[in-house]
Amino acid sequence: MNHPILEKIASRKLLLSLAAFLASVGAGLAGIADPTTCTVLCVLSAAIYAACEAYVDGQSAKSTTTSVSATTNSRETVEKILGGEQ
């Protein structure tokens, strides 16, 4: 799966959220839960998915951050690392 959309569709977070959504709709159709409860459960499944995505994206951004520190004596090294000239 090289395409980002396909990766999102196959993600466990989305599949779990979809299962929770379908379970709450099924409970409403079967008469197990009233419509208000089903609506709340559907909204909660979407909110939990959004929270999980935000957490994963935050952790990914934190792990890919690179910092470079240098002194005035190592300008050539910094330019080599950054790949440009000033």
Backbone as CSV, one residue per row, in Angstrom:
resi,resn,N_x,N_y,N_z,CA_x,CA_y,CA_z,C_x,C_y,C_z
1,MET,0.836,-1.186,0.000,0.000,0.000,0.000,0.875,1.242,0.000
2,ASN,1.014,1.828,-1.142,1.853,3.003,-1.252,1.065,4.295,-1.159
3,HIS,-0.201,4.228,-1.418,-1.014,5.445,-1.444,-1.480,5.788,-0.024
4,PRO,-1.343,7.057,0.402,-1.718,7.436,1.776,-3.188,7.178,2.102
5,ILE,-4.074,7.335,1.114,-5.500,7.097,1.356,-5.740,5.626,1.677
6,LEU,-5.072,4.738,0.947,-5.229,3.307,1.213,-4.696,2.938,2.595
7,GLU,-3.615,3.591,3.019,-3.080,3.333,4.350,-4.049,3.795,5.427
8,LYS,-4.714,4.948,5.204,-5.694,5.443,6.174,-6.889,4.498,6.262
9,ILE,-7.359,3.993,5.105,-8.521,3.118,5.092,-8.212,1.815,5.813
10,ALA,-6.999,1.320,5.673,-6.621,0.053,6.290,-6.102,0.214,7.710
11,SER,-6.135,1.423,8.270,-5.587,1.609,9.616,-6.500,0.977,10.665
12,ARG,-5.886,0.453,11.700,-6.662,-0.174,12.781,-7.547,0.836,13.478
13,LYS,-7.076,2.081,13.586,-7.881,3.118,14.251,-9.178,3.362,13.505
14,LEU,-9.091,3.458,12.179,-10.289,3.696,11.387,-11.213,2.489,11.426
15,LEU,-10.658,1.306,11.299,-11.493,0.109,11.324,-12.190,-0.061,12.669
16,LEU,-11.491,0.235,13.759,-12.105,0.145,15.082,-13.198,1.193,15.249
17,SER,-12.945,2.401,14.765,-13.950,3.456,14.833,-15.172,3.099,14.000
18,LEU,-14.942,2.546,12.821,-16.046,2.126,11.956,-16.854,1.007,12.608
19,ALA,-16.176,0.076,13.251,-16.876,-1.001,13.949,-17.730,-0.458,15.093
20,ALA,-17.201,0.510,15.841,-17.974,1.112,16.932,-19.180,1.865,16.392
21,PHE,-18.989,2.560,15.270,-20.089,3.282,14.645,-21.182,2.312,14.196
22,LEU,-20.784,1.251,13.515,-21.760,0.275,13.031,-22.459,-0.446,14.180
23,ALA,-21.736,-0.708,15.265,-22.343,-1.351,16.427,-23.397,-0.446,17.064
24,SER,-23.103,0.853,17.127,-24.091,1.765,17.720,-25.308,1.919,16.818
25,VAL,-25.103,1.942,15.506,-26.243,1.991,14.583,-27.045,0.692,14.674
26,GLY,-26.336,-0.419,14.732,-27.020,-1.714,14.862,-27.828,-1.819,16.147
27,ALA,-27.285,-1.281,17.229,-28.015,-1.305,18.496,-29.295,-0.476,18.389
28,GLY,-29.228,0.624,17.665,-30.423,1.446,17.476,-31.457,0.753,16.610
29,LEU,-30.995,0.103,15.541,-31.922,-0.595,14.654,-32.554,-1.803,15.323
30,ALA,-31.812,-2.455,16.188,-32.332,-3.629,16.882,-33.229,-3.255,18.055
31,GLY,-33.253,-1.981,18.417,-34.082,-1.554,19.538,-33.411,-1.720,20.888
32,ILE,-32.138,-2.012,20.894,-31.417,-2.193,22.153,-31.178,-0.850,22.827
33,ALA,-30.932,0.178,22.028,-30.654,1.507,22.570,-31.575,2.517,21.875
34,ASP,-31.889,3.591,22.594,-32.739,4.628,22.017,-31.925,5.482,21.026
35,PRO,-32.602,6.229,20.145,-31.894,7.012,19.117,-30.905,8.038,19.673
36,THR,-31.215,8.635,20.802,-30.302,9.616,21.389,-28.984,8.960,21.794
37,THR,-29.069,7.818,22.423,-27.874,7.084,22.831,-27.054,6.682,21.606
38,CYS,-27.723,6.241,20.561,-27.019,5.850,19.335,-26.295,7.036,18.712
39,THR,-26.934,8.196,18.721,-26.311,9.393,18.171,-25.063,9.753,18.964
40,VAL,-25.174,9.702,20.274,-24.024,10.011,21.131,-22.892,9.024,20.885
41,LEU,-23.216,7.756,20.758,-22.186,6.743,20.523,-21.508,6.934,19.162
42,CYS,-22.280,7.319,18.147,-21.694,7.576,16.821,-20.730,8.757,16.878
43,VAL,-21.132,9.807,17.569,-20.269,10.978,17.699,-19.016,10.633,18.502
44,LEU,-19.180,9.856,19.557,-18.022,9.450,20.364,-17.036,8.612,19.561
45,SER,-17.527,7.722,18.709,-16.605,6.900,17.918,-15.786,7.778,16.973
46,ALA,-16.415,8.807,16.397,-15.674,9.727,15.527,-14.681,10.564,16.334
47,ALA,-15.076,10.992,17.525,-14.195,11.808,18.364,-12.984,11.005,18.845
48,ILE,-13.194,9.767,19.193,-12.088,8.919,19.640,-11.110,8.683,18.487
49,TYR,-11.647,8.468,17.286,-10.778,8.304,16.119,-9.933,9.555,15.891
50,ALA,-10.567,10.724,15.964,-9.841,11.982,15.753,-8.761,12.172,16.815
51,ALA,-9.069,11.833,18.057,-8.089,11.966,19.134,-6.906,11.015,18.923
52,CYS,-7.190,9.804,18.497,-6.114,8.839,18.238,-5.219,9.304,17.087
53,GLU,-5.828,9.816,16.025,-5.045,10.328,14.899,-4.161,11.495,15.335
54,ALA,-4.717,12.392,16.136,-3.939,13.542,16.603,-2.764,13.083,17.462
55,TYR,-2.984,12.107,18.315,-1.916,11.593,19.166,-0.809,10.949,18.330
56,VAL,-1.198,10.110,17.370,-0.211,9.425,16.532,0.568,10.437,15.696
57,ASP,-0.130,11.428,15.128,0.555,12.449,14.345,1.526,13.252,15.208
58,GLY,1.128,13.556,16.427,2.005,14.287,17.342,3.245,13.495,17.699
59,GLN,3.072,12.204,17.949,4.218,11.359,18.272,5.137,11.212,17.061
60,SER,4.562,11.128,15.880,5.362,11.019,14.655,6.159,12.291,14.418
61,ALA,5.536,13.429,14.611,6.236,14.706,14.420,7.349,14.869,15.442
62,LYS,7.109,14.412,16.655,8.129,14.531,17.698,9.346,13.664,17.387
63,SER,9.120,12.485,16.817,10.231,11.571,16.569,11.026,11.935,15.322
64,THR,10.454,12.725,14.402,11.178,13.075,13.182,11.858,14.440,13.271
65,THR,11.756,15.114,14.395,12.387,16.417,14.563,13.886,16.233,14.767
66,THR,14.673,16.970,14.009,16.124,16.903,14.105,16.644,18.279,14.493
67,SER,17.558,18.303,15.425,18.140,19.583,15.807,19.639,19.542,15.547
68,VAL,20.157,20.676,15.159,21.588,20.816,14.904,22.085,21.968,15.750
69,SER,23.106,21.715,16.519,23.711,22.803,17.278,25.147,22.967,16.798
70,ALA,25.610,24.198,16.770,26.952,24.454,16.268,27.514,25.701,16.930
71,THR,28.802,25.778,16.877,29.472,26.979,17.357,29.940,27.773,16.147
72,THR,30.440,28.967,16.381,30.919,29.795,15.266,32.125,29.172,14.583
73,ASN,32.822,28.253,15.241,34.001,27.626,14.653,33.646,26.492,13.690
74,SER,32.405,26.044,13.659,32.045,24.900,12.821,31.075,25.284,11.700
75,ARG,31.226,26.454,11.135,30.339,26.927,10.068,30.383,26.002,8.855
76,GLU,31.552,25.521,8.477,31.677,24.635,7.322,30.883,23.348,7.538
77,THR,30.919,22.819,8.747,30.175,21.604,9.059,28.680,21.842,8.938
78,VAL,28.212,22.953,9.462,26.783,23.268,9.401,26.355,23.452,7.950
79,GLU,27.136,24.146,7.147,26.805,24.335,5.738,26.779,23.008,4.996
80,LYS,27.682,22.092,5.342,27.710,20.792,4.708,26.448,19.999,5.072
81,ILE,26.041,20.062,6.321,24.857,19.341,6.772,23.592,19.915,6.132
82,LEU,23.478,21.224,6.088,22.303,21.870,5.526,22.303,21.857,4.014
83,GLY,23.443,21.667,3.411,23.541,21.558,1.969,23.446,22.862,1.227
84,GLY,23.765,23.959,1.846,23.691,25.238,1.171,24.800,26.154,1.605
85,GLU,24.956,27.199,0.859,25.948,28.188,1.218,25.244,29.459,1.632
86,GLN,25.841,30.186,2.531,25.254,31.425,3.035,25.808,32.617,2.307
